[in-house]
Amino acid sequence: MLVDKFIPKPYTQKVEAAKVQHRAPSNIALVKYWGKKGEQIPMNPSISFTLSDSYTETIMEMAPRTDFTTSFQIDFYFDKEPKENFLPKIETFFTRIRNYIPFLRDYYFIVRTRNSFPHSSGIASSASGMAALAVCLMKIEKLFAPEMSEQFFYEKASFLARLGSGSACRSTYGGIVMWGAHPAVPDSSNFYGVPLKDTHEIFDTYQDTILLIDKGQKPVSSSKGHKLMIDHPYAEARFAQARQNITLLRDVLSQGDLNEFNKIVESEALALHAMMLTSNPYYILMRPNTLSAIERIWYFRASTNTPICFTLDAGANIHLLYPEAEKSKVHPFIEEKLRPLCQDGDVLFDHVGK
């Protein structure tokens, strides 16, 4: 599937070599994307918070190609060490985007990357990693086509990132980002993310504390989980639920209604895991301490009237969401009641970033 607007016209400048750098944060979905078709087209739209301190930083160098025995010439380093086992993923990504970034076949690329968070933290490194890679490529393309507008730059960066990892398209922007066509957001698209406008200021600095309940490898990958939605008995009901929650959450994000925000976000997290519990084959990614933490969060919210809530990605770890103004109340609760439930007592503090 080609999107003609992103196929470049002949470049106006020549570039012999380049070196660019970008830092892309991970994101946490509020309305979940689960199930896809074709080349990373979502079966339902999603909305996420882009984080601040949980990021991938990538440096990309480009020089004239010297070896033409393979489709692309790439060297990849993670934390300063060669990572040849990651090359097939980058080569697959380059193959998908080669019509949109035609200079990929003519140059030798050296990619150096690192994460600010541990690999086992349950943070979506594919989102931040592919977003950083996509923006680096766009920084190089802008050298070839300096007349490119800023809006087009980020739309195409998001479009490219999606072809590497679906949720990565939301990590090319800061703040609150939507991916997937929906009438509640007229400029929304299945092909790239768009930042939401006119959101309440309370969400500008919203906190996300990540409880590392289980740092082990998931028994079922997200890619396999997406595929299990193809013949899932409740798939259509789930997609309809997500679309309805987009409508509801769009109003909540504008108005700053935290009670409704908490209800929608927690419902979405549990619906995601309900799909796993009822797929064929079925599986469970939550752990006993995940459930214990949820019960403690509910009790704390009810007994103190503090507007906190949880969400989950496709794993056991919990993202605890709350307004910045509540930190003085929430942090002691985390230390006393939630940190003991985490593996090795590990907790990561983050927040929505621009």
Secondary structure, DSSP 4 states (H G I P E B T S, - for coil): ---GGGSPPPPSS--S-EEEEEEEEEEEEEEPP--EETTTEESS-EEEEEEEEEEEEEEEEEEE----SSS-EEEEEETTEE-GGGHHHHHHHHHHHTTTSGGGGGEEEEEEEEESS-GGG---HHHHHHHHHHHHHHHHHHHH-TT--HHHHHHHHHHHHHHH-GGGGGTTSSSEEEES-BTTBTT--SSSEEE--S--GGGGG-EEEEE-S--SPPSS-HHHHHHTTTT-TTHHHHHHHHHHHHHHHHHHHHHT-HHHHHHHHHHHHHHHHHHHHTSSS------HHHHHHHHHHHHHHHHH----EEEE-SSS-EEEEE-GGGHHHHHHHIIIIIGGGSGGG-EEEEEB--
